[in-house]
Amino acid sequence: MVVDFDGTLTLRDVGDEICDRFADPSWRDEERALARREVSMVAAQSRMWPLVRASPDALEAHVRAVGTLRSGAAELLDAGAAGEIDLVLASGGFDFYIEQLLAPWIERHAFRARYANRGRPEAGSVSVSFPHDDLRCAYCAVCKGRVVQRHRDGRPVVFVGDGVTDLCGARVASEVFAIRGGALASLAREEGIETTVIDTLWPVLERLRAIGHAR
């Protein structure tokens, strides 16, 4: 299984919440251009994150405040840590807040692999970089479609996401779950991709257990 982070494992998009709180409002111009697919993730994020002005302590506190996990996420992660299901994390977000929120499960090796962009809080801002050149497409810094293909291993791959950049994963996955109200649900419908729309992650866990999706 390949799962997105912002807005999927979490109720809110943590990266957006950080920018909303600490960045110049012009960051929204980049987000809108990204949503319209007018610019790539690398171009948009490279311009957005230098607009953030916050200390590392303030960022950490805000991540704790906004980073509530979606219902069923903890149990899904626990199942990954127990080796009951096979989990791969693919995110267009940044490792500094993902690792903060998922630390208990990362320590227990819940994921077979994790892919995210790199963010370093420093000097009152956040410097960003995009280390996964081999997983980049024309639009995504971490292309979830390429992650799905990398981890197929001759088996069906379930994909779970919510946003515009998750469409690449949905196009090539064997089975797709989309968060209700997110862009992925409507985009997948427009493309005729069979999708199960969900509010919690419990249906995903039940499905993975049913098909025996262990490591």
SULNORRA-V738133 format. One line per field, one symbol per residue. ss: DSSP state (A for helix, B for strand, O for the rest). phi: phi as a letter, one per 20 degrees, with the letter a starting at -180 (. if undefined). psi: psi as a letter, one per 20 degrees, with the letter a starting at -180 (. if undefined). A space follows every 10 residues. Layout:
BEGIN
ss: ???
phi: ???
psi: ???
END
This chain:
BEGIN
ss: OBBOOOOOOB OOOAAAAAAA AABOOOAAAA AAAAAOOOOO AAAAAAAAAA ABOOOAAAAA AAAAAAOOBO OOAAAAAAAA AOOOOOOBBB BBBBAAAAAA AAAAAAAOOO OOBBBBBBBB BBOOBBBBBO OOAAAOOOOO OOOAAAAAAA OOOOOOOBBB BOOAAAAAAA AAOOBBBBBO OOAAAAAAAA AOOOBBBBOO OAAAAAAAAA OOOOO
phi: .dcfdfndfd fcfffffffg ecdggfffff fffffemece ffffffefff efcafgffff ffgffdefff gnffffffff femfcddcec ceecffefff fdgfeffelf dfbccbfdcc falmbcecbc fegfdedfdd fcfffffgff dflmdfcecc bbdgfefgff fdffbcdcfg neffgfffff emefbeecdc efffffffff emeef
psi: ppprfpifhq hqohghhghh hiqpiihhgg gghghjkhrr gggghhhghi ipoqqhghgg hhghhilpqq pigghghghg hijhropppo qjbqhhhghg hjghhghjlh phqpprrppo pqkjappqrn imhijpahgq hnohghgghh jgkjqqpppp ahagiihggh hiqhpppppp irhgghghgh ikpppopqhr jghgggghhh jllr.
END
